[in-house]
Amino acid sequence: MFTENTLVKGSRSSIERQLRKKKLKSISKILILTILCADGLFLTGFIGYRLYGKWVEANQSIYPPGVEEDRGISPTSIPWIKSKAECLGSNRIWEDGKCFDSEWSHLF
């Protein structure tokens, strides 16, 4: 019936099948782990990039480009003061029919 060669061949093929299954499981585990690590790195980078963008946005200068930041005070016109006497009486500057306050700050 069965010869020794047949039994050995059958045994060897079942062992080979088991080894292939183990290799396949091992490869699939490594592949899944690699994908998870890559996904984690991508998400970490993406979140870091977005947070850095928000940080840069929050820390931008309130002054337009070309304006020195140390000039935090600049004169501005006071629209509700219409007379020169009222303007000069409030320690402001009257110029070209307008009252200017030299203590106005961008931070107000």
Backbone as ProteinMPNN parsed JSONL, in Angstrom:
{"seq_chain_A": "MFTENTLVKGSRSSIERQLRKKKLKSISKILILTILCADGLFLTGFIGYRLYGKWVEANQSIYPPGVEEDRGISPTSIPWIKSKAECLGSNRIWEDGKCFDSEWSHLF", "coords_chain_A": {"N_chain_A": [[0.803, -1.176, 0.0], [1.144, 1.715, 1.223], [4.179, 3.187, 0.683], [7.429, 3.819, 2.011], [8.472, 6.128, 0.889], [6.186, 7.506, 0.069], [4.938, 8.139, 2.494], [6.874, 9.795, 3.607], [6.933, 11.831, 1.702], [4.313, 12.822, 1.964], [4.349, 13.673, 4.613], [6.349, 15.568, 4.494], [5.212, 17.487, 2.785], [3.044, 18.373, 4.303], [4.37, 19.525, 6.426], [5.748, 21.476, 5.039], [3.555, 23.007, 4.174], [2.64, 23.964, 6.641], [4.867, 25.461, 7.392], [4.829, 27.398, 5.357], [2.393, 28.648, 5.976], [3.046, 29.71, 8.467], [5.081, 31.465, 7.666], [3.606, 33.144, 6.031], [1.806, 34.231, 7.91], [3.656, 35.515, 9.524], [4.777, 37.363, 7.717], [2.477, 38.841, 7.095], [1.908, 39.943, 9.623], [4.174, 41.548, 9.982], [3.821, 43.296, 7.843], [1.388, 44.564, 8.546], [2.192, 45.793, 10.949], [4.152, 47.522, 9.936], [2.572, 49.184, 8.313], [0.926, 50.347, 10.287], [2.859, 51.722, 11.806], [3.849, 53.522, 9.876], [1.506, 54.956, 9.368], [1.105, 56.082, 11.896], [3.391, 57.72, 12.084], [2.878, 59.46, 9.939], [0.46, 60.679, 10.776], [1.357, 61.911, 13.151], [3.231, 63.726, 12.113], [1.518, 65.265, 10.486], [-0.298, 66.345, 12.358], [1.525, 67.763, 13.944], [2.441, 69.618, 12.046], [0.091, 71.058, 11.555], [-0.409, 72.119, 14.117], [1.9, 73.666, 14.43], [1.458, 75.531, 12.416], [-0.797, 76.849, 13.458], [0.397, 77.922, 15.723], [2.26, 79.683, 14.605], [0.506, 81.411, 13.326], [-0.823, 82.491, 15.548], [1.218, 83.877, 16.764], [1.927, 85.922, 15.088], [2.965, 89.166, 14.043], [1.208, 92.132, 14.979], [1.462, 94.271, 13.453], [1.528, 95.709, 10.185], [3.503, 94.508, 7.349], [6.705, 96.019, 7.039], [6.368, 98.007, 8.887], [7.851, 99.169, 11.769], [8.099, 97.301, 14.736], [8.609, 98.452, 17.198], [7.427, 100.869, 17.119], [4.927, 101.302, 18.556], [3.135, 103.243, 19.155], [1.221, 105.581, 17.469], [0.084, 108.536, 15.776], [-3.403, 109.386, 15.501], [-6.476, 110.364, 14.019], [-9.063, 112.119, 15.753], [-12.354, 111.78, 15.472], [-14.656, 112.929, 16.71], [-13.984, 115.348, 17.818], [-14.32, 118.595, 16.91], [-13.465, 121.24, 16.962], [-10.689, 123.565, 17.1], [-9.946, 124.69, 19.557], [-11.064, 122.95, 21.448], [-9.616, 120.652, 20.83], [-6.896, 121.411, 21.302], [-7.168, 121.978, 23.997], [-7.421, 119.469, 25.111], [-4.913, 118.454, 25.094], [-3.99, 117.607, 22.553], [-3.102, 117.48, 19.022], [-3.742, 119.91, 16.565], [-4.278, 119.757, 13.173], [-4.515, 120.423, 9.761], [-7.292, 120.866, 9.917], [-8.158, 118.805, 11.501], [-8.213, 116.875, 14.523], [-5.578, 115.386, 16.165], [-4.501, 112.582, 18.011], [-1.661, 111.749, 19.652], [-1.064, 109.634, 21.222], [-2.216, 107.248, 20.645], [-2.509, 103.749, 20.456], [-1.8, 100.662, 18.77], [-2.556, 98.502, 20.195], [-4.888, 98.976, 21.563]], "CA_chain_A": [[0.0, 0.0, 0.0], [1.977, 2.921, 1.306], [5.612, 2.965, 0.789], [8.109, 4.772, 2.885], [8.588, 7.373, 0.141], [4.897, 8.177, 0.081], [4.748, 8.722, 3.827], [7.82, 10.905, 3.761], [6.467, 12.917, 0.855], [3.119, 13.386, 2.58], [4.761, 14.371, 5.827], [7.117, 16.744, 4.119], [4.323, 18.495, 2.22], [2.248, 18.981, 5.373], [5.306, 20.392, 7.154], [5.97, 22.635, 4.17], [2.352, 23.828, 4.245], [2.654, 24.637, 7.946], [5.91, 26.494, 7.338], [4.32, 28.475, 4.503], [1.373, 29.36, 6.749], [3.75, 30.505, 9.478], [5.75, 32.565, 6.967], [2.561, 34.063, 5.598], [1.354, 34.938, 9.106], [4.758, 36.385, 9.929], [4.854, 38.455, 6.743], [1.296, 39.695, 7.248], [2.08, 40.696, 10.863], [5.176, 42.581, 9.717], [3.186, 44.265, 6.952], [0.427, 45.334, 9.343], [2.97, 46.628, 11.858], [4.773, 48.574, 9.121], [1.512, 50.123, 7.925], [0.536, 51.086, 11.485], [3.943, 52.656, 12.136], [3.856, 54.581, 8.864], [0.319, 55.762, 9.618], [1.376, 56.851, 13.109], [4.347, 58.778, 11.737], [2.188, 60.433, 9.099], [-0.465, 61.462, 11.607], [2.146, 62.754, 14.045], [3.756, 64.826, 11.3], [0.418, 66.11, 10.053], [-0.78, 67.091, 13.522], [2.582, 68.718, 14.282], [2.426, 70.678, 11.034], [-1.096, 71.896, 11.792], [-0.202, 72.863, 15.36], [2.912, 74.676, 14.173], [0.787, 76.576, 11.641], [-1.623, 77.62, 14.393], [1.295, 78.669, 16.596], [2.798, 80.795, 13.819], [-0.609, 82.338, 13.141], [-1.106, 83.156, 16.811], [2.342, 84.718, 17.154], [2.267, 86.896, 14.062], [2.972, 90.555, 14.46], [-0.034, 92.846, 14.713], [1.803, 95.376, 12.574], [1.69, 95.29, 8.787], [4.906, 94.417, 6.933], [7.361, 97.291, 6.793], [6.211, 98.878, 10.043], [8.681, 98.712, 12.878], [7.283, 96.893, 15.87], [8.801, 99.289, 18.371], [6.576, 102.055, 16.974], [3.614, 100.871, 18.998], [2.257, 104.413, 19.307], [1.191, 106.421, 16.27], [-1.036, 109.484, 15.86], [-4.621, 109.081, 14.765], [-7.458, 111.449, 14.048], [-10.199, 111.94, 16.664], [-13.447, 112.332, 14.649], [-15.704, 113.631, 17.45], [-13.524, 116.69, 18.203], [-14.477, 119.392, 15.692], [-12.894, 122.593, 17.077], [-9.281, 123.655, 17.43], [-9.841, 124.975, 20.99], [-11.346, 121.705, 22.186], [-8.504, 119.738, 20.548], [-5.71, 121.854, 22.034], [-7.506, 121.887, 25.42], [-7.285, 118.068, 25.547], [-3.499, 118.079, 24.861], [-3.849, 116.933, 21.267], [-2.523, 118.325, 17.973], [-4.679, 120.332, 15.514], [-3.565, 119.83, 11.905], [-5.362, 120.29, 8.56], [-8.707, 120.84, 10.287], [-8.461, 117.575, 12.243], [-7.564, 116.733, 15.813], [-4.804, 114.145, 16.217], [-4.04, 112.102, 19.309], [-0.371, 111.088, 19.406], [-0.88, 108.542, 22.181], [-3.021, 106.096, 20.25], [-1.709, 102.538, 20.301], [-2.429, 99.556, 18.03], [-2.992, 97.474, 21.141], [-6.203, 99.303, 22.156]], "C_chain_A": [[0.856, 1.253, 0.0], [3.426, 2.527, 1.425], [6.217, 4.038, 1.673], [8.245, 6.126, 2.193], [7.298, 8.181, 0.178], [4.659, 8.834, 1.432], [5.66, 9.921, 4.041], [7.367, 12.091, 2.927], [5.252, 13.588, 1.472], [3.459, 14.181, 3.821], [5.481, 15.66, 5.48], [6.196, 17.839, 3.586], [3.457, 19.14, 3.301], [3.129, 19.907, 6.214], [5.574, 21.645, 6.336], [4.769, 23.569, 4.185], [2.298, 24.603, 5.547], [3.694, 25.753, 7.968], [5.471, 27.675, 6.481], [3.266, 29.298, 5.228], [2.027, 30.26, 7.801], [4.448, 31.702, 8.837], [4.737, 33.617, 6.545], [2.035, 34.884, 6.77], [2.414, 35.945, 9.56], [4.862, 37.599, 9.011], [3.662, 39.395, 6.897], [1.375, 40.521, 8.533], [3.069, 41.843, 10.664], [4.585, 43.683, 8.834], [2.207, 45.158, 7.712], [1.153, 46.281, 10.292], [3.628, 47.792, 11.116], [3.748, 49.631, 8.724], [1.087, 50.966, 9.128], [1.6, 52.106, 11.889], [3.976, 53.819, 11.158], [2.671, 55.523, 9.063], [0.525, 56.644, 10.848], [2.349, 57.989, 12.848], [3.696, 59.864, 10.894], [1.267, 61.308, 9.922], [0.267, 62.389, 12.567], [2.701, 63.957, 13.291], [2.666, 65.791, 10.886], [-0.096, 66.965, 11.203], [0.25, 68.13, 13.952], [2.609, 69.893, 13.323], [1.26, 71.629, 11.27], [-0.936, 72.73, 13.057], [0.836, 73.959, 15.176], [2.311, 75.842, 13.382], [-0.077, 77.461, 12.526], [-0.746, 78.476, 15.301], [1.866, 79.884, 15.866], [1.722, 81.855, 13.622], [-0.865, 83.147, 14.404], [0.002, 84.126, 17.214], [2.769, 85.708, 16.078], [2.193, 88.298, 14.627], [1.635, 91.212, 14.129], [0.199, 94.006, 13.762], [1.927, 94.879, 11.145], [3.161, 95.235, 8.414], [5.474, 95.804, 6.628], [7.242, 98.27, 7.942], [7.051, 98.315, 11.176], [7.801, 98.395, 14.081], [7.443, 97.793, 17.073], [8.031, 100.609, 18.268], [5.148, 101.673, 17.334], [2.634, 102.019, 19.134], [2.354, 105.24, 18.039], [-0.015, 107.342, 16.344], [-2.224, 109.035, 15.022], [-5.606, 110.235, 14.947], [-8.606, 111.101, 14.993], [-11.414, 112.571, 15.979], [-14.487, 113.148, 15.427], [-15.267, 115.018, 17.954], [-13.481, 117.536, 16.936], [-13.798, 120.759, 15.774], [-11.445, 122.539, 17.534], [-9.101, 123.862, 18.94], [-10.055, 123.716, 21.82], [-10.19, 120.716, 22.029], [-7.274, 120.13, 21.37], [-5.931, 121.781, 23.542], [-7.366, 120.467, 25.963], [-5.884, 117.521, 25.284], [-3.309, 117.224, 23.612], [-3.328, 117.932, 20.245], [-3.594, 118.633, 16.929], [-3.896, 120.511, 14.228], [-4.518, 119.563, 10.754], [-6.842, 120.14, 8.908], [-9.128, 119.575, 11.02], [-7.676, 117.576, 13.539], [-6.872, 115.373, 15.867], [-4.367, 113.838, 17.64], [-2.754, 111.321, 19.053], [-0.116, 109.924, 20.36], [-1.702, 107.305, 21.834], [-2.118, 104.909, 19.991], [-2.5, 101.482, 19.537], [-3.011, 98.508, 18.973], [-4.35, 97.778, 21.776], [-7.299, 98.64, 21.395]], "O_chain_A": [[1.24, 1.78, -1.045], [3.804, 1.638, 2.188], [5.575, 5.028, 2.022], [8.143, 7.165, 2.846], [7.329, 9.405, 0.305], [4.218, 9.982, 1.49], [5.245, 10.938, 4.596], [7.411, 13.231, 3.39], [5.177, 14.817, 1.497], [2.902, 15.255, 4.045], [5.252, 16.705, 6.09], [6.388, 19.011, 3.91], [3.165, 20.333, 3.223], [2.672, 20.959, 6.662], [5.621, 22.749, 6.879], [4.934, 24.789, 4.206], [1.944, 25.782, 5.551], [3.448, 26.841, 8.488], [5.716, 28.827, 6.84], [3.249, 30.523, 5.106], [1.623, 31.406, 8.0], [4.422, 32.809, 9.375], [4.972, 34.818, 6.681], [1.838, 36.093, 6.644], [2.098, 37.076, 9.929], [5.017, 38.727, 9.478], [3.822, 40.614, 6.837], [0.957, 41.679, 8.543], [2.836, 42.963, 11.117], [4.831, 44.867, 9.065], [2.207, 46.375, 7.532], [0.769, 47.444, 10.424], [3.655, 48.916, 11.617], [4.025, 50.828, 8.79], [0.908, 52.177, 8.997], [1.271, 53.229, 12.272], [4.115, 54.973, 11.564], [2.811, 56.74, 8.943], [0.159, 57.819, 10.839], [2.153, 59.101, 13.339], [3.936, 61.052, 11.111], [1.283, 62.532, 9.793], [-0.154, 63.527, 12.774], [2.644, 65.083, 13.786], [2.863, 67.006, 10.927], [-0.306, 68.167, 11.044], [-0.112, 69.258, 14.288], [2.78, 71.037, 13.743], [1.415, 72.848, 11.197], [-1.284, 73.911, 13.074], [0.677, 75.059, 15.705], [2.622, 77.003, 13.649], [-0.091, 78.681, 12.365], [-1.094, 79.615, 15.616], [1.948, 80.976, 16.429], [1.991, 83.051, 13.736], [-1.096, 84.354, 14.335], [-0.253, 85.094, 17.93], [3.861, 86.271, 16.153], [1.449, 88.57, 15.569], [1.008, 90.886, 13.12], [-0.75, 94.65, 13.314], [2.378, 93.758, 10.911], [3.99, 95.848, 9.086], [4.802, 96.648, 6.035], [7.954, 99.274, 7.967], [6.969, 97.13, 11.499], [6.872, 99.138, 14.398], [6.529, 97.901, 17.891], [7.99, 101.38, 19.227], [4.259, 101.722, 16.484], [1.426, 101.796, 19.219], [3.452, 105.563, 17.587], [-1.038, 106.969, 16.917], [-2.071, 108.395, 13.982], [-5.546, 110.976, 15.928], [-9.066, 109.96, 15.042], [-11.495, 113.797, 15.91], [-15.147, 113.997, 14.829], [-16.093, 115.777, 18.461], [-12.721, 117.253, 16.01], [-13.575, 121.384, 14.737], [-11.022, 121.623, 18.241], [-8.2, 123.273, 19.538], [-9.321, 123.452, 22.772], [-9.826, 120.024, 22.98], [-6.681, 119.292, 22.05], [-4.983, 121.547, 24.292], [-7.205, 120.288, 27.17], [-5.672, 116.308, 25.25], [-2.562, 116.246, 23.62], [-3.134, 119.105, 20.565], [-4.28, 117.726, 16.457], [-2.962, 121.312, 14.173], [-5.253, 118.576, 10.774], [-7.56, 119.374, 8.264], [-10.321, 119.299, 11.148], [-6.616, 118.193, 13.643], [-7.5, 114.338, 15.643], [-3.922, 114.72, 18.375], [-2.764, 110.336, 18.315], [0.943, 109.298, 20.305], [-1.857, 106.41, 22.666], [-1.067, 105.055, 19.368], [-3.724, 101.416, 19.645], [-3.868, 97.717, 18.576], [-4.909, 96.922, 22.46], [-8.471, 98.795, 21.74]]}, "name": "protein", "num_of_chains": 1, "seq": "MFTENTLVKGSRSSIERQLRKKKLKSISKILILTILCADGLFLTGFIGYRLYGKWVEANQSIYPPGVEEDRGISPTSIPWIKSKAECLGSNRIWEDGKCFDSEWSHLF"}
